[in-house]
């Protein structure tokens, strides 16, 4: 066997090995996933060589890959965020703010029926007043959410209450297409671009339908899933490793996975391009649509959903307080579930899938007296809660225990996110107390579940935020229609 090359992927963390063998023709490849936090070079090298003993013969290359991986992991642990820009020009409420992979482009959607693009690449001084790169006008209703094509962010997709999604060229702000379904003109609430195919765009609406378009041909959907849910579709996620699996979640309490390759009785647009279908593994028949499988059903509205990049495990939560972990390959028996007894606002799963950070509504007065917590891990000393504090809970899904509590917020926590780099060693939260906070993850050896940074500046409750791929840039939006940019020093 002879090593040809090694490819390192930071998110999700993995190493691809390309090699030749005298027993096989051509170049062979295998991928080693890095499922947990590594704390030393020796540990990482040992993990790689044990995963594929072939690497023990290439010590120099393996050491280099391991050290590069650890450097990337440690990078965001050293970030100290500072305010870089503030935008106060929005008159009506902001509905979302999103970043592209690089953190150089941001899009802000609003009740004013527009989306605005901001170029963040030139931000080098603090507290700069940004001006719009482009104002995306054309929607006739509230623009609810948006997203960027992956990985180049050449296209921005927006979803509106006017029953349409629109595509825009990010370099010029010019329209790239209007996406509508003639017999299903309903408000769109969720969008997703495929990571495996740069041309696929999915959107879900309030009729419970999901549609997938080829952004190069916008006249009709590539795949239609009409009324696949009984109520509003609030989330859509593509499988990052393939372009034929899509996850959707709805207020009907259901989470479904759709295989875009498998025929099912129904109707697909007759003008479907056969070549485009072939890219998804679909047959040339004009009567084939995707198959849908129910993964899990809650008795109340789904309020939060997260999944690993390859859609093998999902974390779902509902307004009745039920949190559930489901293995997509065997959804009949949940891996773990717990009833918190109060509405779950947000949840985010670490890359290792072992941990989930959960924000639970503390109700009027913020006491949270009715919240039921899982059993605490042994030898884990929990800090006593102070009056008025609203906690975020970190669950160990493998041990089925409470791994830690994030203490400090004095208002409802509206959104929580594990950062992608560093194998989930940081958690970000935003709250009605007008702060963004960064916390050490449960595997952080020095700052486990402790506050690392507090970002002040908003004058009202922060409703949403986003973080770029390498966690060097964050954007946030508040109830007073202010949009802020933060970046590492």
WOQUI-V355897 format. One record per backbone hydrogen bond with DSSP energy under -1.0 kcal/mol. NH is the residue of the N-H (numbers start at 1). CO is the residue of the C=O. E is the energy in kcal/mol with one decimal. If there is no record, write none. Layout:
nh: [NH	NH]
co: [CO	CO]
e: [E	E]
This chain:
nh: [2	4	5	7	9	14	15	16	17	18	19	20	24	28	30	32	34	44	45	46	47	48	49	50	51	52	55	56	57	58	62	63	64	65	66	67	68	69	70	71	72	73	74	75	78	82	84	85	86	87	95	96	98	100	106	107	108	109	110	111	115	116	117	118	120	123	128	133	134	136	143	144	145	147	149	153	156	157	158	159	160	161	165	166	167	168	169	170	173	176	177	179	184	186	188	189	190	192	194	200	201	202	203	204	205	206	208	210	211	212	213	215	217	222	223	225	228	229	233	234	235	237	239	240	246	247	248	249	250	251	253	255	256	257	258	259	260	268	272	277	278	279	280	281	282	291	293	295	296	298	302	303	304	306	308	311	314	315	316	317	318	319	321	323	324	325	326	328	330	335	336	338	340	344	345	346	348	350	353	356	357	358	359	361	366	368	371	372	377	380	389	390	392	393	394	395	396	397	400	401	402	403	404	406	414	415	417	419	427	428	429	430	431	432	434	436	437	438	439	440	441	444	449	450	452	453	455	462	463	464	466	468	469	471	474	475	476	477	478	479	481	483	484	485	486	487	488	489]
co: [20	18	18	16	14	9	32	7	30	5	28	2	21	19	17	15	13	40	41	42	43	44	45	46	47	48	52	53	54	55	58	59	60	61	62	63	64	65	66	67	68	69	70	71	75	487	485	485	128	483	109	109	107	105	118	98	116	96	114	93	136	108	134	106	104	120	84	117	117	115	110	159	159	157	155	149	168	147	166	145	164	142	179	158	177	156	174	154	169	167	167	165	181	184	160	204	204	202	200	197	213	192	211	190	209	187	205	225	203	223	201	199	214	212	212	210	225	208	205	249	249	247	245	309	258	237	256	235	254	232	250	296	248	293	246	291	244	286	269	273	274	275	277	278	277	259	257	255	255	253	250	317	317	315	313	308	326	306	324	304	322	301	318	338	316	336	314	312	327	325	325	323	321	318	359	359	357	355	350	395	348	393	346	343	363	362	368	340	402	377	386	409	406	358	404	356	401	354	396	396	375	394	394	392	430	430	428	426	439	417	437	415	435	412	431	455	429	453	427	450	425	441	440	447	438	438	436	431	477	477	475	473	101	468	486	466	484	464	482	461	478	87	476	85	474	82	472	80]
e: [-2.3	-3.1	-1.6	-2.5	-2.9	-2.3	-2.2	-3.1	-3.6	-2.6	-2.4	-2.4	-1.5	-3.4	-1.9	-3.1	-2.7	-2.0	-2.7	-2.6	-2.2	-2.3	-2.6	-2.2	-1.7	-1.8	-2.4	-1.6	-1.4	-2.0	-2.4	-2.8	-2.0	-2.4	-2.5	-2.5	-2.3	-2.3	-2.3	-2.1	-2.0	-2.0	-2.4	-1.2	-1.2	-2.6	-3.1	-1.4	-1.6	-2.9	-2.1	-1.1	-2.4	-1.9	-2.0	-2.4	-2.2	-2.2	-1.4	-2.4	-1.4	-2.4	-2.9	-2.7	-3.0	-1.6	-2.6	-3.1	-1.3	-3.5	-2.1	-2.1	-1.2	-1.9	-2.7	-1.3	-2.4	-2.8	-2.7	-2.5	-1.8	-2.7	-2.3	-2.0	-2.8	-2.1	-3.0	-2.1	-3.1	-3.7	-1.0	-3.6	-2.0	-1.5	-2.4	-2.5	-1.5	-2.1	-2.2	-1.0	-2.1	-3.2	-2.2	-1.9	-2.1	-2.1	-1.5	-1.7	-2.5	-2.6	-3.1	-3.1	-2.3	-2.5	-2.1	-2.3	-1.2	-2.3	-2.0	-1.9	-1.4	-2.3	-2.2	-3.1	-1.9	-3.4	-2.6	-2.0	-1.6	-2.2	-1.5	-2.3	-2.7	-2.4	-3.1	-2.1	-3.0	-1.4	-1.6	-2.1	-2.4	-1.3	-1.3	-1.2	-2.8	-2.0	-2.5	-2.9	-1.3	-3.5	-1.1	-2.4	-1.6	-2.4	-1.8	-2.1	-2.3	-3.1	-2.6	-2.1	-1.4	-2.1	-1.8	-2.9	-2.7	-3.3	-2.5	-2.5	-1.2	-1.9	-1.3	-2.4	-3.3	-1.4	-2.5	-1.3	-2.0	-2.8	-1.5	-1.8	-2.9	-3.1	-2.7	-3.5	-2.0	-1.8	-1.5	-2.7	-1.9	-1.6	-1.8	-2.9	-1.4	-2.6	-2.9	-3.0	-3.0	-3.6	-1.7	-1.4	-3.0	-2.4	-1.5	-3.3	-1.5	-1.1	-2.2	-2.5	-2.2	-3.0	-2.3	-1.7	-1.3	-2.5	-1.3	-1.8	-2.4	-2.7	-3.1	-2.7	-2.1	-1.6	-1.4	-2.1	-3.6	-1.8	-3.4	-2.2	-1.8	-1.4	-2.2	-2.2	-1.6	-1.6	-3.0	-2.2	-2.1	-2.2	-1.8	-2.7	-1.7	-2.3	-2.7	-2.5	-3.3	-2.2	-2.3	-1.9]
